[in-house]
Amino acid sequence: MGKKSGGKGSWDFVKKFVVSACATAIVLFLWRGASLTTEDTAVGVVSPIRGIQIESETSRQPLPAPAPAPLPPPPPPLSTVSLALPPASSLPAQAPASLWQPPPPSPPPLRQPLEQRVAAAQSTPPQPQQSQPPPQQLSEHKTSATAVAQEVAVAVARQEAPARNRSLHTLPVPKGCTGCCNKEDSVVACLNVEQCAVNGPVNGKYALALSHYGTPNEGMLGSIQSMKDAAEMLGNTDILMVMQKSDVAKMTPKIEKLFRKWGVKLYEVPWDVPPDMLHYPKTDWCGHQDLIRMHVLAIEGYDAVAYFDGDVEFQGDVTPVMRCAATGKFLSTNGGIGEALNVGFFALRPDKRMLEAARIFARENKFSQETGWGQMGWKPNGGYYVGGECGQGFFYTLFYKSGPPARRALEGAGVWDNGVFESAQIDRCIWNYQTSYQCRADLDCTKVRVHHKPTRERGSDPHECEKLKIRERRKELARRKKLDRKPPTPEELAAAQEGQLLKHSGGLCVRPADETFTQDDSNLVLMDCHEPPTEQNIRLVAVEGGDEDEEGSVVLLKQGGSCGHMESDEDPEMMPREPKILFPMDCDSTKHVMTFKKLEHKTLAGAFLLKHRSGNCVHPFEGAEKPKPSTGLILHSDCNQG
């Protein structure tokens, strides 16, 4: 009996302990949930300006629930929307790049056609999907318990990274550059971001910030898709746009819709350059676009905020950067041509005192091209570098040097050597790639996490890493050359003889970007006229009974029974500024305008332009006179006939 009684008592104690522990856990969970809810409501408010979510430096305290924003006005009809003219430099003055040549005396030799790609796909076994990389192996040369523990933690962090978006890679991070990180007046070893990130919050709240100075335009969201992917992969992350209130007022309905589409929050600020800044040139100065980024230092309410230029493309997961910055590190990289710091990226744990330090430094220090900011010199550089008089020199001198002017500013704001921040630079060739300068010759471009520059195809340097779209286009061209295609069918041969071969003045022909396609899923691009399958080259076919007038004859961009047409959108306000030419669509379809007008050039014999009913003409993307293969076709407002 004694044993039974004792066993029952022990069991009762266990049950009471478990119930008590569960109750405690529930209370803690509810308390934390309430805290997080309160914090979230303090981050932003809904702006009365056309219903766009806006954050400002005066809206960081918890606010009562705002009244519902008024509905935006109905979109204007299509006729009121004009396609904006890109910078004049994007096309030659007389647009010779978009002149089209008359057909050659005889059709080009036919090679093998499109069916082969289907046949090849059916005969080739599917490739297995690439598995996730194994955890990083422990380095043999690191024998201390601390080093081993750090590497194990990094490997575990990789395995536990949230799988929210797999369009960005999580490949192991290699050493990308040599001699590319700076501190004080010296070149130093780069901070190991992944080891630093081990001490950061696992489920932090983050923000990725952009900025814009001047009249808003579509280009300010140039790489928004990849930034959205990065935010989704991070989780609990906002995308912010820092703009002056005066510029916010200039936003068009289309820009507002783009912000809503991508979930971009406005962060309004009162100035771009501190009004009391001692060095304030009135002309020919990059300070306005650079120094508006100072406000990012003070966007509180987040564990970490990272600023990125609008032309940055996220190719891999940036979670390590954000978690590392949340520990108190002020992170940046040097520049692609040797600048001490590139102001196109920095990350930190935001604090209003950091902005105050920048204000003090700007108020008290002059700039000289000979001695830099506050006479603190240009080291580790040998002298002036690009952007030294603007954000790049300003940020490096204040946050990475410890001379008296910088120290006075940081002490005055209460952030000097007290744990608020610690500056460090990270591997530029991985986290802010800008040209191959200082990058290892054996760097695997697929392991770059953030690609900044170049924005166009590389030149003669075979080691240069490129944007994903350019890299994929290069691989597709190489793949096409290796295909073994079947001979063309009689129908394809007949279609290849209809009308005239459409040939660009640069020597390339027009065809779909993909050899196999369904309705409207391919763009028209320029390709070598003799590159198989040549029967897919687009033909210029006159429209019988077309509305020919003094301006020109009516034609179709045709291949077989399919035609090319202008890219469109259900919402007229969301039409791209430079719409693509899509293919294929049934030539008899009434869904799109298929016809173009052939405008004879006034000075070049046999040359012509193709004008769409929208009033815009067909050009190669970026208007190159000698475009490269796979360059897409767009509609541009330049219809100069010479």
Buried (B, 14 or more C-beta within 10 A) or exposed (E): EEEEEEEEEEEEEEEEEEEEEEEEEEEEEEEEEEEEEEEEBBBBBBBEBBBBBBBBBEBBEEEEEEEEBEEEEEBEEEEEBEBEBBEEEBBBEBBBBBBBBEBEEEBBEBBBBBBBBEBBEEEEEEEEEEEBEEBBEBEEEEEEEEBEEBBBBBBEBBEEBBEBBEBBBBBBBBEBBEEBBBBEBEBEEBBBBBBBBBBBBEEBBBBBBBBBBBEBBBEBBBBBEBBBBBBBBBBBBBBBBBBBBEBBEEBBBBBBBBBBEBEBBBBBBEBBBBEEBEBBEEEEBBBBBBBBBBBBBBBBBBBBBBBBBBBBBBBBBBBBBBBBBBBBBBBBBBBBEBBBBBBBBBBBBBBBBBBBBBBBBBBBBEBEEEEBBBBBBBBBBEEBBBBBBBBBBBBBBBBBBBBEBBEBBBBBBEBBEEEBBEBBBBBBBBBBBBBBBBBBEEBEBEBBBBBBBBBEBBEEEEEBBBBBEBBEBBEBBEEBEEBEBBBBEEEBBEBBEEBBBBBBBBEBBBBBBBBEBEEBEBBBBBBBBEBBBBBBBBBBBBBEEBEBEEEBBBBBBBBBEBBBBBBBEEBBBBBBBBBBBBBBBEBEEEEBEBBBBBBBBEEBEEBBBBBBEBEBBBBBBBBBBEBBBBBBBBBBBBBBBE
